[in-house]
Amino acid sequence: MRRITGLALAGLGAFLLVAALLTRTYVAGQMVKFPLNTYVKTTLLGKDVSYFSPSLVRPVTGATMEVTDTVKGDGAAGSSSTAVWDEFTYLYDITNHEEFQYSTRRAAFDRRTGVLVDCCGANIGGNSAIRQTGLSGYVWPFGTQKQTYDVFDTTLLKPIPFRYAGTGTIQGIGVYRFVERVAPTQTGTQHVPGSLVGSTKQTLTLPQLYAATNTYWVDPRTGGVLNTTQKQKVYLHDASSGKDLLLFNGTLAMTPASVSTAVRLDAPGRTQLDWLEIYGPLIAALAGLVALVAGIVLIRRRGDQLRNSRSTGTRSNGRVQPGR
C-alpha cells in the first residue's frame, strides 16, 4: 500500500512540476488576452491651442481644447483570437463653446499581439477601403519589448514607427515610453478662398501638411496604454506666397482622471499575469516538490522494508547440518 501511495505522490509531484513550467511559459500566453467587450472613455486636454474655426471662418487662438475619445468593443464581431473595437473621437473648444471636429474608426486586431487584422468591417471614417496595418495603437503586445513598433496613424493612414525612448513610472507601475515623430507630411488638399493666405485669386487648392510628436506610456507586461500626449500641427501651405494657413496647433494630454482610469483597467490583466506567471506556478512547483519528495521517501521505505524482510527470513530458515 505504501508503494502504491508513494508512486501516486511521485506521479502527482512530477505532474505539478511540469504544470508549473507550462503555466508560466505557455498557458499564460494563451489565456490572457485583450477583451472583446471593452468600454473606455478617455479625455485629453490642450491649453493655448490655435486652430481655424470653420463655423466662425477665422483663426482662433488661446483656446482650451477637450478631446473625448470613446472606445467600445463589438463582442459579437470578435472571436477567440480577434477583437473588434469601435472608436468615436470628438474635439470641442471649451473656451469658445465651439465644436471643432469629430472622427470615427473601427479596428480589428489580434487579442495577444495588438496587430491589426483586415476583417470585420474595419474602416476609417466609414471608408473600408483603407487597409489598417501595424499595431492598433489601442494596445501594445503582451510582454512589450524595448524596440521600435510600427503603429497605424489614423491621419497619415499608414503605420509609423514608434521608437522606444526610455522608462518611467505611472502610479507605481513601471512603463516604457514610445515616441512617434512625424516631419511635415502632406495628407491631402483643400480648396480655400485665396484671401485666407493673402492671394488675389478667388479660390486656391492647397496641400494640407501634418506634423506631430506623439508619446505613449505603455505597461510592458499587459500592453496597456496608461498615458499619452499628442503634439500636433496641421496647416495648408501656399508655395506661391510662402504663407501658411494654420488649421490646428496644440499639445493634448490625458487628464489625471483618465490616467487613473487607464491604470484601473490595466489592473485585471496584471493580476491575471501575476497568478499565471508567478503565484500559480510557484504554488504548483512547491506542492509538486513536496509530493515528489514524499512519494520518493515512501517508495524507498517500502524498498528498505522488503530488503530487511528478506534478510531476516533467510537467517531464521537456515539450518546447520550435524556431521555424520
Secondary structure by P-SEA (a helix, b strand, c coil): caaaaaaaaaaaaaaaaaaaaaaaccccccccccccbbbbbbbbbbcbbbbbbccccccccccbbbbbbbbbbccccccccbbbbbbbbbbbccccccccccccbbbbbbccccccccccccccccccccccccccccccccccccbbbbbbbccccbbbbbccccccccccbbbbbbbbbbcccccbbbbbccccccccccccbbbbbbbbbbbbbbccccccccccccccccccccccccbbbbcccbbbbbcaaaaaaaaaaaaaaaaaaaaaccaaaaaaaaaaaaaaaaaaaaaaaaaaaaaaaaaaaaaaabbbbccc
